[in-house]
Amino acid sequence: MSKAADVTDSLWDTTVLKSDLPVLVDFWAEWCGPCKAMGPYVDKLADETAGKLKVLKLNTQDNPDVPARYGINAIPTFLIIKDGQVLHQIVGSQPYEKFKQTVLSKI
């Protein structure tokens, strides 16, 4: 079970855009190997930033509207969103420390 909560197209606006906390969204799909490799890192970051950062996962296969709206054409892609605005985008897999440092430097 993932530490990151799932978000869907229908819950995007209320869960992400209106969040009081900065949000990290992991755009992924079940068939994506690099997405699976990043999964434990996303969970670890969710644990380490509880109360400071909301960490969510959006399955692009089941929820195509939001990825289309944000021009997500490769996965895994991570968006850091604060006050409804995209602050930063990370594309692809990377080592945990680099991933964590990038995310924390943007929030």
N, CA and C atoms as an extended XYZ file, in Angstrom:
321
Properties=species:S:1:pos:R:3:atomname:S:1:resname:S:1:resid:I:1 pbc="F F F"
N         0.845       -1.193        0.000 N   MET     1
C         0.000        0.000        0.000 CA  MET     1
C         0.882        1.245        0.000 C   MET     1
N         0.592        2.130       -0.894 N   SER     2
C         1.389        3.342       -1.042 CA  SER     2
C         1.087        4.343        0.069 C   SER     2
N         2.110        5.053        0.488 N   LYS     3
C         1.944        6.140        1.461 CA  LYS     3
C         1.346        7.366        0.784 C   LYS     3
N         1.508        7.457       -0.522 N   ALA     4
C         0.944        8.570       -1.292 CA  ALA     4
C        -0.503        8.235       -1.640 C   ALA     4
N        -1.385        9.184       -1.421 N   ALA     5
C        -2.798        8.974       -1.724 CA  ALA     5
C        -3.037        9.080       -3.226 C   ALA     5
N        -4.075        8.410       -3.695 N   ASP     6
C        -4.452        8.498       -5.102 CA  ASP     6
C        -5.299        9.737       -5.329 C   ASP     6
N        -5.122       10.339       -6.495 N   VAL     7
C        -5.977       11.445       -6.921 CA  VAL     7
C        -6.488       11.103       -8.314 C   VAL     7
N        -7.679       11.568       -8.632 N   THR     8
C        -8.300       11.291       -9.927 CA  THR     8
C        -8.597       12.596      -10.653 C   THR     8
N        -8.971       12.473      -11.918 N   ASP     9
C        -9.369       13.653      -12.689 CA  ASP     9
C       -10.458       14.434      -11.961 C   ASP     9
N       -11.455       13.716      -11.441 N   SER    10
C       -12.615       14.382      -10.827 CA  SER    10
C       -12.282       15.051       -9.494 C   SER    10
N       -11.239       14.594       -8.812 N   LEU    11
C       -10.870       15.179       -7.522 CA  LEU    11
C        -9.714       16.181       -7.621 C   LEU    11
N        -9.186       16.385       -8.818 N   TRP    12
C        -7.996       17.204       -9.020 CA  TRP    12
C        -8.135       18.607       -8.432 C   TRP    12
N        -9.178       19.321       -8.822 N   ASP    13
C        -9.298       20.721       -8.402 CA  ASP    13
C        -9.375       20.856       -6.883 C   ASP    13
N       -10.207       20.050       -6.235 N   THR    14
C       -10.358       20.183       -4.778 CA  THR    14
C        -9.155       19.633       -4.023 C   THR    14
N        -8.561       18.551       -4.498 N   THR    15
C        -7.471       17.896       -3.776 CA  THR    15
C        -6.117       18.549       -4.032 C   THR    15
N        -5.899       19.010       -5.246 N   VAL    16
C        -4.574       19.545       -5.614 CA  VAL    16
C        -4.582       21.075       -5.686 C   VAL    16
N        -5.417       21.620       -6.536 N   LEU    17
C        -5.366       23.064       -6.786 CA  LEU    17
C        -5.790       23.893       -5.581 C   LEU    17
N        -6.648       23.359       -4.741 N   LYS    18
C        -7.122       24.096       -3.563 CA  LYS    18
C        -6.459       23.632       -2.271 C   LYS    18
N        -5.376       22.889       -2.367 N   SER    19
C        -4.677       22.382       -1.190 CA  SER    19
C        -4.008       23.514       -0.418 C   SER    19
N        -4.070       23.423        0.909 N   ASP    20
C        -3.375       24.387        1.760 CA  ASP    20
C        -1.865       24.147        1.780 C   ASP    20
N        -1.478       22.906        1.512 N   LEU    21
C        -0.062       22.534        1.478 CA  LEU    21
C         0.434       22.465        0.038 C   LEU    21
N         1.744       22.621       -0.179 N   PRO    22
C         2.287       22.318       -1.504 CA  PRO    22
C         2.016       20.846       -1.808 C   PRO    22
N         1.900       20.514       -3.095 N   VAL    23
C         1.539       19.160       -3.507 CA  VAL    23
C         2.575       18.636       -4.499 C   VAL    23
N         2.993       17.386       -4.280 N   LEU    24
C         3.804       16.664       -5.256 CA  LEU    24
C         2.900       15.610       -5.865 C   LEU    24
N         2.727       15.649       -7.189 N   VAL    25
C         1.894       14.665       -7.870 CA  VAL    25
C         2.788       13.784       -8.735 C   VAL    25
N         2.653       12.479       -8.519 N   ASP    26
C         3.373       11.475       -9.291 CA  ASP    26
C         2.435       10.975      -10.383 C   ASP    26
N         2.738       11.296      -11.632 N   PHE    27
C         1.971       10.785      -12.778 CA  PHE    27
C         2.620        9.471      -13.185 C   PHE    27
N         1.868        8.379      -13.118 N   TRP    28
C         2.420        7.044      -13.309 CA  TRP    28
C         1.401        6.151      -14.013 C   TRP    28
N         1.839        4.941      -14.358 N   ALA    29
C         0.948        3.898      -14.885 CA  ALA    29
C         1.497        2.545      -14.425 C   ALA    29
N         0.604        1.589      -14.310 N   GLU    30
C         0.947        0.251      -13.810 CA  GLU    30
C         2.021       -0.430      -14.664 C   GLU    30
N         1.993       -0.209      -15.968 N   TRP    31
C         2.901       -0.887      -16.892 CA  TRP    31
C         4.280       -0.225      -16.992 C   TRP    31
N         4.479        0.888      -16.318 N   CYS    32
C         5.697        1.694      -16.459 CA  CYS    32
C         6.774        1.254      -15.464 C   CYS    32
N         7.850        0.668      -15.974 N   GLY    33
C         8.949        0.209      -15.125 CA  GLY    33
C         9.605        1.319      -14.310 C   GLY    33
N        10.003        2.441      -14.937 N   PRO    34
C        10.600        3.533      -14.162 CA  PRO    34
C         9.643        4.085      -13.092 C   PRO    34
N         8.334        4.047      -13.377 N   CYS    35
C         7.344        4.499      -12.384 CA  CYS    35
C         7.391        3.593      -11.162 C   CYS    35
N         7.457        2.289      -11.419 N   LYS    36
C         7.522        1.332      -10.310 CA  LYS    36
C         8.816        1.521       -9.524 C   LYS    36
N         9.907        1.826      -10.212 N   ALA    37
C        11.185        2.043       -9.537 CA  ALA    37
C        11.130        3.271       -8.629 C   ALA    37
N        10.391        4.302       -9.021 N   MET    38
C        10.286        5.528       -8.226 CA  MET    38
C         9.254        5.408       -7.100 C   MET    38
N         8.385        4.423       -7.167 N   GLY    39
C         7.323        4.265       -6.178 CA  GLY    39
C         7.801        4.278       -4.729 C   GLY    39
N         8.816        3.482       -4.384 N   PRO    40
C         9.308        3.506       -2.998 CA  PRO    40
C         9.873        4.874       -2.591 C   PRO    40
N        10.455        5.595       -3.537 N   TYR    41
C        10.987        6.928       -3.238 CA  TYR    41
C         9.856        7.903       -2.950 C   TYR    41
N         8.783        7.783       -3.724 N   VAL    42
C         7.614        8.645       -3.512 CA  VAL    42
C         7.029        8.376       -2.123 C   VAL    42
N         6.922        7.095       -1.759 N   ASP    43
C         6.410        6.729       -0.433 CA  ASP    43
C         7.314        7.248        0.679 C   ASP    43
N         8.610        7.096        0.506 N   LYS    44
C         9.565        7.565        1.513 CA  LYS    44
C         9.477        9.074        1.685 C   LYS    44
N         9.377        9.801        0.578 N   LEU    45
C         9.253       11.253        0.647 CA  LEU    45
C         7.939       11.654        1.322 C   LEU    45
N         6.870       10.915        1.053 N   ALA    46
C         5.588       11.187        1.705 CA  ALA    46
C         5.720       11.049        3.213 C   ALA    46
N         6.431       10.018        3.662 N   ASP    47
C         6.672        9.819        5.097 CA  ASP    47
C         7.485       10.971        5.689 C   ASP    47
N         8.558       11.315        5.007 N   GLU    48
C         9.501       12.307        5.538 CA  GLU    48
C         8.960       13.735        5.513 C   GLU    48
N         7.965       14.001        4.681 N   THR    49
C         7.455       15.373        4.562 CA  THR    49
C         6.017       15.508        5.063 C   THR    49
N         5.542       14.511        5.801 N   ALA    50
C         4.169       14.556        6.315 CA  ALA    50
C         3.934       15.866        7.068 C   ALA    50
N         2.830       16.531        6.732 N   GLY    51
C         2.498       17.807        7.359 CA  GLY    51
C         3.076       19.021        6.663 C   GLY    51
N         4.074       18.807        5.780 N   LYS    52
C         4.689       19.909        5.035 CA  LYS    52
C         4.379       19.850        3.550 C   LYS    52
N         4.138       18.629        3.057 N   LEU    53
C         3.931       18.401        1.630 CA  LEU    53
C         2.886       17.305        1.467 C   LEU    53
N         1.912       17.546        0.596 N   LYS    54
C         0.932       16.521        0.265 CA  LYS    54
C         1.472       15.761       -0.939 C   LYS    54
N         1.590       14.433       -0.821 N   VAL    55
C         2.138       13.612       -1.898 CA  VAL    55
C         1.021       12.736       -2.452 C   VAL    55
N         0.764       12.878       -3.755 N   LEU    56
C        -0.332       12.181       -4.414 CA  LEU    56
C         0.164       11.451       -5.655 C   LEU    56
N        -0.593       10.422       -6.048 N   LYS    57
C        -0.291        9.666       -7.266 CA  LYS    57
C        -1.508        9.724       -8.184 C   LYS    57
N        -1.272        9.948       -9.485 N   LEU    58
C        -2.344        9.951      -10.465 CA  LEU    58
C        -2.031        8.923      -11.537 C   LEU    58
N        -2.876        7.912      -11.648 N   ASN    59
C        -2.707        6.871      -12.656 CA  ASN    59
C        -3.149        7.447      -14.003 C   ASN    59
N        -2.181        7.647      -14.900 N   THR    60
C        -2.464        8.303      -16.182 CA  THR    60
C        -3.332        7.456      -17.104 C   THR    60
N        -3.289        6.160      -16.912 N   GLN    61
C        -4.096        5.272      -17.759 CA  GLN    61
C        -5.580        5.389      -17.406 C   GLN    61
N        -5.880        5.527      -16.122 N   ASP    62
C        -7.267        5.624      -15.670 CA  ASP    62
C        -7.797        7.051      -15.651 C   ASP    62
N        -6.897        8.028      -15.673 N   ASN    63
C        -7.272        9.446      -15.557 CA  ASN    63
C        -6.535       10.260      -16.620 C   ASN    63
N        -7.034       10.275      -17.858 N   PRO    64
C        -6.303       10.934      -18.945 CA  PRO    64
C        -6.486       12.454      -19.022 C   PRO    64
N        -7.510       13.002      -18.376 N   ASP    65
C        -7.819       14.426      -18.544 CA  ASP    65
C        -6.757       15.357      -17.957 C   ASP    65
N        -6.372       15.118      -16.714 N   VAL    66
C        -5.385       15.986      -16.067 CA  VAL    66
C        -4.033       15.918      -16.768 C   VAL    66
N        -3.518       14.725      -17.077 N   PRO    67
C        -2.244       14.703      -17.816 CA  PRO    67
C        -2.318       15.470      -19.141 C   PRO    67
N        -3.437       15.375      -19.838 N   ALA    68
C        -3.589       16.122      -21.095 CA  ALA    68
C        -3.590       17.625      -20.824 C   ALA    68
N        -4.250       18.049      -19.771 N   ARG    69
C        -4.331       19.476      -19.424 CA  ARG    69
C        -2.952       20.056      -19.126 C   ARG    69
N        -2.066       19.243      -18.535 N   TYR    70
C        -0.741       19.725      -18.151 CA  TYR    70
C         0.356       19.318      -19.133 C   TYR    70
N        -0.013       18.693      -20.233 N   GLY    71
C         0.960       18.331      -21.252 CA  GLY    71
C         1.914       17.232      -20.819 C   GLY    71
N         1.447       16.330      -19.983 N   ILE    72
C         2.279       15.214      -19.528 CA  ILE    72
C         2.334       14.188      -20.653 C   ILE    72
N         3.522       14.009      -21.239 N   ASN    73
C         3.641       13.050      -22.341 CA  ASN    73
C         4.712       11.994      -22.099 C   ASN    73
N         5.282       11.990      -20.894 N   ALA    74
C         6.235       10.956      -20.492 CA  ALA    74
C         6.013       10.675      -19.012 C   ALA    74
N         6.171        9.411      -18.640 N   ILE    75
C         6.044        9.074      -17.227 CA  ILE    75
C         7.243        8.240      -16.788 C   ILE    75
N         7.655        8.323      -15.544 N   PRO    76
C         7.020        9.136      -14.522 CA  PRO    76
C         7.334       10.628      -14.701 C   PRO    76
N         6.336       11.433      -14.426 N   THR    77
C         6.497       12.879      -14.338 CA  THR    77
C         5.961       13.299      -12.980 C   THR    77
N         6.644       14.226      -12.369 N   PHE    78
C         6.249       14.744      -11.060 CA  PHE    78
C         6.040       16.244      -11.180 C   PHE    78
N         4.881       16.709      -10.718 N   LEU    79
C         4.622       18.141      -10.670 CA  LEU    79
C         4.598       18.586       -9.222 C   LEU    79
N         5.236       19.716       -8.958 N   ILE    80
C         5.156       20.354       -7.650 CA  ILE    80
C         4.228       21.550       -7.835 C   ILE    80
N         3.125       21.532       -7.103 N   ILE    81
C         2.085       22.542       -7.264 CA  ILE    81
C         1.830       23.226       -5.926 C   ILE    81
N         1.790       24.546       -5.954 N   LYS    82
C         1.490       25.325       -4.750 CA  LYS    82
C         0.544       26.445       -5.146 C   LYS    82
N        -0.495       26.625       -4.350 N   ASP    83
C        -1.501       27.660       -4.618 CA  ASP    83
C        -2.066       27.542       -6.030 C   ASP    83
N        -2.237       26.309       -6.494 N   GLY    84
C        -2.833       26.061       -7.800 CA  GLY    84
C        -1.902       26.248       -8.987 C   GLY    84
N        -0.642       26.590       -8.729 N   GLN    85
C         0.316       26.849       -9.804 CA  GLN    85
C         1.435       25.808       -9.810 C   GLN    85
N         1.839       25.393      -11.001 N   VAL    86
C         2.962       24.460      -11.124 CA  VAL    86
C         4.261       25.222      -10.859 C   VAL    86
N         4.987       24.784       -9.826 N   LEU    87
C         6.268       25.410       -9.494 CA  LEU    87
C         7.427       24.750      -10.215 C   LEU    87
N         7.311       23.415      -10.421 N   HIS    88
C         8.432       22.682      -11.009 CA  HIS    88
C         7.941       21.349      -11.554 C   HIS    88
N         8.651       20.847      -12.549 N   GLN    89
C         8.344       19.543      -13.136 CA  GLN    89
C         9.621       18.706      -13.172 C   GLN    89
N         9.490       17.445      -12.764 N   ILE    90
C        10.592       16.481      -12.823 CA  ILE    90
C        10.131       15.353      -13.738 C   ILE    90
N        10.949       14.984      -14.701 N   VAL    91
C        10.592       13.909      -15.626 CA  VAL    91
C        11.622       12.791      -15.510 C   VAL    91
N        11.128       11.561      -15.373 N   GLY    92
C        11.998       10.395      -15.333 CA  GLY    92
C        12.400        9.998      -13.929 C   GLY    92
N        13.093        8.865      -13.858 N   SER    93
C        13.546        8.363      -12.567 CA  SER    93
C        14.911        8.948      -12.241 C   SER    93
N        15.204        8.996      -10.953 N   GLN    94
C        16.483        9.520      -10.493 CA  GLN    94
C        16.762        8.994       -9.086 C   GLN    94
N        18.000        9.117       -8.609 N   PRO    95
C        18.318        8.658       -7.263 CA  PRO    95
C        17.497        9.415       -6.215 C   PRO    95
N        17.225        8.730       -5.092 N   TYR    96
C        16.349        9.311       -4.075 CA  TYR    96
C        16.843       10.658       -3.561 C   TYR    96
N        18.110       10.771       -3.220 N   GLU    97
C        18.612       12.019       -2.630 CA  GLU    97
C        18.456       13.201       -3.590 C   GLU    97
N        18.699       12.976       -4.865 N   LYS    98
C        18.527       14.044       -5.852 CA  LYS    98
C        17.043       14.415       -5.971 C   LYS    98
N        16.189       13.411       -6.021 N   PHE    99
C        14.745       13.626       -6.093 CA  PHE    99
C        14.273       14.431       -4.887 C   PHE    99
N        14.646       13.981       -3.715 N   LYS   100
C        14.244       14.664       -2.472 CA  LYS   100
C        14.751       16.106       -2.437 C   LYS   100
N        16.020       16.293       -2.774 N   GLN   101
C        16.618       17.633       -2.755 CA  GLN   101
C        15.897       18.573       -3.725 C   GLN   101
N        15.578       18.075       -4.910 N   THR   102
C        14.872       18.903       -5.894 CA  THR   102
C        13.503       19.303       -5.370 C   THR   102
N        12.755       18.329       -4.859 N   VAL   103
C        11.412       18.623       -4.353 CA  VAL   103
C        11.477       19.615       -3.200 C   VAL   103
N        12.324       19.355       -2.214 N   LEU   104
C        12.385       20.216       -1.041 CA  LEU   104
C        12.866       21.633       -1.384 C   LEU   104
N        13.702       21.754       -2.391 N   SER   105
C        14.199       23.090       -2.772 CA  SER   105
C        13.109       23.927       -3.449 C   SER   105
N        12.042       23.273       -3.920 N   LYS   106
C        10.992       23.985       -4.655 CA  LYS   106
C         9.790       24.338       -3.784 C   LYS   106
N         9.687       23.716       -2.614 N   ILE   107
C         8.538       24.023       -1.768 CA  ILE   107
C         8.945       25.043       -0.728 C   ILE   107
